[in-house]
Amino acid sequence: MKILNEGVGYELYSRGADRVVVQSKQLAFFAEKLAKLTRENKPLRERVKVLKELKKWQDSIKREITFLEKDIDNLEGYKK
């Protein structure tokens, strides 16, 4: 039974890390988009919209990393 719990715990933890990967790609996408809009001197309204989206992904990553930090303490109990 302990092996099952360990597998489930580590799988959930790895999924959290996978989410950070996907969110990081989104963060990079919006950062690049903001840079492009700025270089092209697009209207401030467009840049602010993209900046808000960039901030949203940054906050999402921070939250996920906080969850990963908390989970790592729980995973310590799964070690043999």
Secondary structure, 3 states (H helix, E strand, C coil): CHHHHHHHHHHHHHHHHHHHHHHHHHHHHHHHHHHHHHHCCCCHHHHHHHHHHHHHHHHHHHHHHHHHHHHHHHHHCCCC
